[in-house]
Amino acid sequence: MENKTYQYKRITVKIGSNVLTRRDGTLDITRMSALVDQVAELHKAGVEIVLVSSGAVASGRSELKPLRKLDSVDQRQLFSAVGQAKLINRYYELFREHGITVGQVLTTKESFSTRRHYLNQRNCMKVMLENGVIPIVNENDTISVTELMFTDNDELSGMIASMMDMQALIILSNIDGIYNGSPSQPGTSVIRTVERGKDLSDYIQTEKSGFGRGGMLTKSTIARKVADEGIAVIIANGKKENILSDLLCHPDTTVCTRFLPAMEGVSSMKKWIAHSEGFAKGELHLNRQAVEAVKGVKATSILPVGVTRVVGDFEKDDLVRVMDEQGRQIGVGRVSADSAEALSMVGQHGQKPLVHYDYLYLE
């Protein structure tokens, strides 16, 4: 067996529905087996891997013919309940052939809403990795209702990569990456490298994938956020032979889109805050001077003297959105007072910070 040098030693790999699913909606076992072979090779070479796998709904869909017409939530719950068991069983059997143990982690967006839940999940997967077990993560669609769902597993994989402090997030789709036009048009090509601040909105197609919930727009938004936290993000074609090994061994010659990571990472606390903004309970509106101060080069906390308005009903340690004078969101932070106390402190000098810099994530 040849000795390979892998670029990363800690990665999250997200496998999309369109990689694992045939056109008729059934699981593509051949493709699944090929990807397991690749993950097993990396695992045996000492690469730590968390797998985020779609495919439960598509897997269940091929097993069932519902007795009555179901709405989208009922369908999702029924198909995923049956399909998740089928999917994880298939992974279990395929990895067992390589002598590798896998474990199932089902999560919901709500499980990221508090710091305690967040750390519980992180600890669970840390213990699995320490014991040579590959975590296979999916959203628990059976209990996720529409407004509490992740946008799709791209969002989930970004949160997992961030939470587990991975070096890279590899998102496997059914195309080679982000194109500089419609992939079906002649003359278009894959954008190989995305540097910080580069706007891709002109290039990205907005249509969604066949079996997944998200499209390339979601992928690029998640990729940008995760890369800004110091984690490399790669969007590549999961249907290509040996794609994972090629991405890690031959990064310069393998066709994909790479989002370059920020040179400096951010703390675990700030990562949690960044990915949990959907659970923010209120808003702090700042005056122009306060906005300039927190966005400046020097680390600055949010003091009551710079706050002009407090919106919403929140408790101490809840997340709040931080807004500028025009009402635009500039960040998210964990607040050190409840809404009543914060309101009583607005505009006052000499008070404790409402959001300490260590608990402030700027966008």
C-alpha angles and dihedrals in degrees: 000000000000120000110243129193112219120207094217133035099191119045143159114215119199117197113198128218091247090059095051099037132077121219091264091057097254125127115271097226093180092057092043091052092049091052092047089053089054094046089048091053091052092045092052089050090058100262112144110225135187111191120210106193131188121191104091096111093043089046093053093043091064092052100051142059105191117225092226138021108279130204118238096266094048090048092049093049095046097043094044094048090057096032097050091058090048093046098049091044090054091049090047092054095044094049092044088064086064093046091250125135120217131194131204121236115186115186143170132212089250089062088070094050098092129043091233094055090044092054092045090057092045092050092049092055093041090057090048093052092046088056096048094255118139111224113222107201130195137157113266094240093176091073102023112106119204101263092047097048124112111251082250138305090293088069091045092050091051091053092047093048090049095045093049093046093236124182093223143013115209114197111196114203133159095264132061097251139287112337128211088236139352108331090222093058119091116248096031120122141186117273099236101193131027114194125201113287095016111142113222099174093106091058104042122100112224099209117112126237121262101253102012129078097229139058138204091286090063091046093053093046092051091042092053093051094047093045089052087059091059099264121124113233124203126188111197145153111275092193093066118101115259092356096153095049091045093050092053099037103034105028095157097053102036114096111238141110114265123195107207113231125236111260092235120052125213129239123270090249093054091047090055091048092048093054097040100055090115087073095055109136101200149350139259113203116205133202121239095264092052091049091051090048097051092043093048127103094262118075107254133181124218109259124195090241090070096046117099101174139018116204128189137014114282142157129229110284093022119130118256133186117243113221134190127225092278093053094254118143113246100169151330129252145175108249122224096209138041120256095262093052092043090052091052091052099049112133095001125137124224098029129131116267115275089209118020116218091243088061097043124097115191120203 
